[in-house]
Structures are given as C-alpha cells and as structure tokens.
Amino acid sequence: MKNHILFCITIVIVFTFDIYSQQSKMDNADKKYESYAYINAIKTYEKVALKGYKSEDLFKKLGNSYYFNSQFESAAKWYGELFKMNTAVESEYYYRYAQSLKSIGETAKANKLMDEFNAKFKDDTRGILYKENVNYLDQIKANSGRYNIEDAGVNSPYSDYGSFVYNKKLYFASTRDTGNFSKRKHTWTGEYFSNLYVADIDSAKVKRFKAALNSKFHETAPVFTKDGKTVYFTINNYLNGKRGKNENKFTLIKIYKATLEDDKWTNIKALPFDSDNYITAHPALSPDEKTLYFSSDMPGTFGNADVFKVSINSDGTYGPPQNLGKTINTEGKETFPFITSENEIYFASDGYPGLGGLDVFVGKLEENGTVSNIQNVGQDINSPQDDFAYIIDPVSQKGYFSSNKTGGKGSDDIYKFLETKKLQCIQELSGVITDAETGIILPQAKVTIYEGQTLISTAIADATGIYSFPVYCGKTYIVRAEKTDYTTKEVSVTIATTSGKTDLPIALDKAICKVTVGDDLGKCFGIKMIYFDLDKSNIRTEAAIDLEKILDVLNDNPTMKLDIRSHTDSRQTFKYNEALSNRRAQSTMKWLIKNGVNSNRLTGKGFGETQLVNECADDVKCTEQQHQANRRSEFIITAL
C-alpha cells in the first residue's frame, strides 16, 4: 500500500512539476510575443503545444505568430486547433482563420467560415463586403489575364520588397547580407533588418543606397519628389543613436524626410504627425506632390492599419492627418498606397474578398476625398500569399510589385510587369418605360438619375421607350421616371462591379387624381409624412426625395400656390407639439424656397395635435401605426 501511495504521489508531483514547467515556458513565450518577437515565441509555444498542452490563449498566439509572418499553412493549423475547442472567439480569429485557409487553397472551407463570420458579426465591414461580393472569385477571374510578369532581376535569398522608380533607377528595401560584422536579426521575422538598395533598371546591378539613410534597424519604402531633392521613407524610430520606444518598450516605425544638399542626404527628421505610440509607414505622394498618403494605426483607425492622407503646405508644413474613411478602409489592414496621375489609388488589403493574405486592389479617388469602384486587380498579380507594394507608370503601363508567392528566390521578391490591358469597368444603365397596366411602351418619358441627393443626369426615353445612362461600377443610384398623366416612380439600383449592362425596366401607373384648389397635392404622390429625425426639424434624405416631387409640380405649374401644414401625434405636450410642427412646416418651406420656389407662393403652419385623424388623443392607448397616421404633412393647393 505504501509503495502504491508513494507511486501516486510521485505521479502527482511529476505531473504538477510538468504543469508548472509548461506554464513557465508559456510565461517566457508570452513576454516574447508581447514584444513582437514572434519567431522566438513560436519556438517555445510549439514545444509546449506538441507536449499536449492546450489552451485558447496558446492557440491564438501560435496562430497569430505564424499569421503575422505570412506562414499561413501553420497559422491555419493552430487556428484550427483553436476552433476545435468550441469556445467563443473574437471576430478577428474567424477572419484570420478564413484568410489562412484561402491562402492554402481551402477556399470552400474559408467561405463557409466567412458565412459564419458575417452571421455573428453583422457590423464588420469585411463580412458585409464578402456578402455583397459572394461571387468575388468570378470578379477576380474577370480582372485577370492583363499582365506580363517577370522577376525584377534584383532579388536575393532574403526579403526584397517595396520598390520605387526614380531617374531610371529602382530603389527598394532588402534584408540581404551586407557583409556588416554587426548584422542584426529582427525577432518578428527572424531575418536581418532591411536597408535601402538601388539598382539600374537596365542592368539590375544592385548596390546599397547612401549610408546616411540607413541605420542598424529597418529602412523601407523610399519615395522621391520629382526634382530628386526630397525623399520620404519608413524607418524604425531610431535617429542619431537614439532609439524611441512606446509604452511597451517596443520601437515602432515612422515616416522620415530627408533633403539633398551638396549631393548628401541631410536634415533627416521624423514627420510632425509621427509618434512613439503608433505606426506610420509606406509613404506615397500625389502626382502634384501636395498630398502625402501613408498607412497607420494611429487613433481613429478602423482596423489594424488604415490609409491616411496629409496635405503638404507650400511652406513645408503639414496639415492634420485625415483617414480616407470607410470607402476604402476596413477592420483589416490597408497599406502600401500608391497614387497615379489618373486619380487611381492602388493599395494592399486583407479586408476585402481576395485570394488570401494581402491582395492588391485599385479604386477611384473622387474629388470629395472618397474612394469608389474598388476592385481586385486579378490573379496575375495576386496569389494566395501576400502581394503588395504595387506601383505603375500609367503612360508606359510598366510597374513593380512585391510578393512572397511560391516560386520566388527569397521570403519576399520584387516582380516587374507590363499591364497589357487596362482594368476598366464600363457599365451602362438602361431600360424601357412602360404602362404598368397594359405594358404599352411610353416614349418621351423623362428619366432622371441621382446618386444620393445629387442629380447626375436626365434623359428622355426614345420612340421605343428606352432610356440609357453611362454609370460607375459598384455604385447605387436612384432612378426617377415621370410622364404626363402618370404617377412619378423612383427605383433604387446597384450597378454591377464588372463591365456590362444593367437592365432596369420601369412600369408607370396612371395618375389616379386630378387636383384642384383645396386638394392635398401630397396625396397624389402618396406623401403622408415628411420625415424628420426624432424631435428635430432638419430635412432628412427621405424627405428631400419626396419634396423633389412637390418641387417638380410647382416648377411645371408656376401659378400654383401651396399651404404647407404639419401635424404631430398626441404624445408630448400640446405646446411642444405645436412648436415642433411649426418648425417642421417652416423647414419644409425653406427647403422649397432654397430650391427655387418664390416665397410668395408658399404659406405654412404647424397644427401640432389639434387635427388628429383618429381617436388617439392624450392618455388613449393606440398602436404605433395609429399614431403614425396623425404624424402627417399636407400640401394644400390654394391657387392654380
């Protein structure tokens, strides 16, 4: 019995010691992980995991350590172990696991995971984009076959990436062995720190760039001004022997600027919006050199990294950084922006539906600062791995990009390309206008197209009832069709993201009312209420669309006059409702006057709760639908 007890005690001691031993290793690995030393962390985490130690935290960190180093097969393995535990995990792990699966060719499994991702996290932009582009692989296929691609001739067995062309020379970053006795390896990737290199485009003879811009840490992504006297580049927060650190004692990367004086790079300094506590990286200049675009995770970022811009003033100062917004940025990573003279923005992202890892996308930079018509550039450039740092000369259609796709010489390689066919999404919106009851074609109908509240164009249907507009791919429009003796109709339509035609037939109902003095013009259009936000009196988008109908009638009937009457339900006090309805009536009048109606044609008053159309007075229990019947707007014709 004693021996049996002793044996059991020994087992418990050994087992307990093993637990403490594994936990000690975990604690040590955690410290490495928290300091971004992913390569070192991986070694310890895997030793612990392979001994059978299981924990949600362990599998998350193992998956992340591989994911952040673009080793997607191993990332998928450990994320898979995480999901086998059947515990509730954050949205990021659904997405990273799906990205990793796509990168190793398990697209069907990845798509199934994205369906779960979208169902669980309905507000995440990445899930919404996936749902809106379920056939994203068809779009990628349609955008492919447009490039001739070959090795750039400057690659090494190490990482080569982030190119820029200036004065027939190719500038890029590389972690190749430079022969320096004080070589340093980065614990994130396990490679040497990158330095800047330059090569003649014709000969591809590589040499290290001027030493003033190179330090013992990372330097990447140089961008020169057209006169060659200023360069922006990414560097670890290290200058003049001083190393900046964030609150976790980790040195992040910043954008620096240098100027050329007497053939020497000098005045090397960080940009004023840089910080020790967040990343700024991968600068790109607009063609007029008045705007600097870059990637950052500074406060205000939607995801892991967003694309920002900052104005460059004539005196050399900078405006405040501006996030390009959710028209381009997602909860994922958007990075390596590049701007062309054709107002195109190329960037790398893992937040849009793609082939896995980072894919290269292109969008249209609009005058209002938004980005539209974002498309994957195709599988010539993109792969299941990371593809990024795309640059192109729109004139020659030649350019470069970086990738760690299979078949390269190093972990990242630079490829050069010739774009043989422009990526142009050309769409035509057209349809036929008919009588809803008889199907008879209605020629000469007026058709107007809006984007939001902005009028885009107006057309008249031809003798066969057909209208047509050139439109932008991927955008949503409101199409209004109107014809004498018919009720005006508005239809919303979203244009496809690939070239072709969008067909939108519109059937109009015959007008069911003839108005005269004393009639409510709003009833002809089914206008029961002009929509306002709760307790507010400013015109909302929905209200403006209805008011456009009233405006059209007033413009077509220049002698018509209206009395605008606003009503509320009985909720709130009598005095409050009277004041609110009066403000709303005045707001409606002001909108019509602002849009060209003479003020002497309009009167308006708020009646509050004094003219209820049902029994729903104070303290009477009514449904929301009954209350809504009392919240109405009237447009009473006082003269024709």
Sequence and secondary structure as in RCSB ss.txt:
>XXXX:A:sequence
MKNHILFCITIVIVFTFDIYSQQSKMDNADKKYESYAYINAIKTYEKVALKGYKSEDLFKKLGNSYYFNSQFESA
AKWYGELFKMNTAVESEYYYRYAQSLKSIGETAKANKLMDEFNAKFKDDTRGILYKENVNYLDQIKANSGRYNIE
DAGVNSPYSDYGSFVYNKKLYFASTRDTGNFSKRKHTWTGEYFSNLYVADIDSAKVKRFKAALNSKFHETAPVFT
KDGKTVYFTINNYLNGKRGKNENKFTLIKIYKATLEDDKWTNIKALPFDSDNYITAHPALSPDEKTLYFSSDMPG
TFGNADVFKVSINSDGTYGPPQNLGKTINTEGKETFPFITSENEIYFASDGYPGLGGLDVFVGKLEENGTVSNIQ
NVGQDINSPQDDFAYIIDPVSQKGYFSSNKTGGKGSDDIYKFLETKKLQCIQELSGVITDAETGIILPQAKVTIY
EGQTLISTAIADATGIYSFPVYCGKTYIVRAEKTDYTTKEVSVTIATTSGKTDLPIALDKAICKVTVGDDLGKCF
GIKMIYFDLDKSNIRTEAAIDLEKILDVLNDNPTMKLDIRSHTDSRQTFKYNEALSNRRAQSTMKWLIKNGVNSN
RLTGKGFGETQLVNECADDVKCTEQQHQANRRSEFIITAL
>XXXX:A:secstr
 HHHHHHHHHHHHHHHHHHHHHHHHHHHHHHHHHTT HHHHHHHHHHHHHTT   HHHHHHHHHHHHTTT HHHH
HHHHHHHHHTT    HHHHHHHHHHHHHTT HHHHHHHHHHHHHH TT HHHHHHHHTTTHHHHHHHT S EEEE
E S   SSBEEEEEEETTEEEEEE      TT  B TTTSSB  EEEEEETTT  EEE  GGG  SS EEEEEE 
TTSSEEEEEEESEETTEE   TTS   EEEEEEEEETTEEEEEEE TT BTTB EEEEEE TTSSEEEEEE  TT
 SSSBEEEEEEB TTS B   EE  TTT  SSBEEEEEE TTSEEEEEESSSS SSSSEEEEEEE TTS EEEEE
E  TTT  SS EEEEEEETTTTEEEEEE  TT SSSBEEEEEEE S     EEEEEEEEETTT  B TT EEEEE
ETTEEEEEEE  TTSEEEEEE TT EEEEEEE TTB  EEEEEE  SSSEEEE  EEE B      TTSBHHHHT
T     B TT  SB HHHHHHHHHHHHHHHH TT EEEEEEE  S S HHHHHHHHHHHHHHHHHHHHHTT  GG
GEEEEEEETTT SSS  TT    HHHHHHHS EEEEEEE 
